[in-house]
Amino acid sequence: MNPFNKWIWLALVVLLLLHHDFWFWDSSYLVGGFMPIGLAYHVAYSIAVTITWVVLTSKFWPADLSQE
């Protein structure tokens, strides 16, 4: 297993653990004065997951499937 694979597995485990955000359930704090902190957290989490999947797809997608 190369070092990149270890970082990807670590990122996936961290994202899995961060998905269960129980720490913002009772907060009434508004980010920017309009967005609840829980929703802002999920926006940031979704961006992080999207970046991770883009990296995974670009790194591990089979080359023979992308050529037409």
For each residue, the residues with C-beta under 8 A, 3 or more apart:
1: 5 6
2: 5 6
3: 6 7
4: 7 8 59
5: 1 2 8 9
6: 1 2 3 9 10
7: 3 4 10 11
8: 4 5 11 12 52 55 56 59
9: 5 6 12 13
10: 6 7 13 14
11: 7 8 14 15 52
12: 8 9 15 16 52
13: 9 10 16 17
14: 10 11 17 18
15: 11 12 18 19 45 48 49 52
16: 12 13 19
17: 13 14 20
18: 14 15 21 45 48
19: 15 16 45
20: 17
21: 18 24 25 38 41 42 45
22: 25
23: 27
24: 21 27 37 38 41
25: 21 22 38
26:
27: 23 24 36 37 38
28: 36
29: 36 37
30: 33 34 35 36 37
31: 34 35 36 37 40
32: 35 40
33: 30
34: 30 31
35: 30 31 32 39 40 43
36: 27 28 29 30 31 39 40
37: 24 27 29 30 31 40 41
38: 21 24 25 27 41 42
39: 35 36 42 43
40: 31 32 35 36 37 43 44
41: 21 24 37 38 44 45
42: 21 38 39 45 46
43: 35 39 40 46 47
44: 40 41 47 48
45: 15 18 19 21 41 42 48 49
46: 42 43 49 50
47: 43 44 50 51
48: 15 18 44 45 51 52
49: 15 45 46 52 53
50: 46 47 53 54
51: 47 48 54 55
52: 8 11 12 15 48 49 55 56
53: 49 50 56 57
54: 50 51 57 58
55: 8 51 52 58 59
56: 8 52 53 59 60
57: 53 54 60 61
58: 54 55 61
59: 4 8 55 56
60: 56 57
61: 57 58 65 66
62: 65 66
63: 66 67
64: 67
65: 61 62
66: 61 62 63
67: 63 64
68:
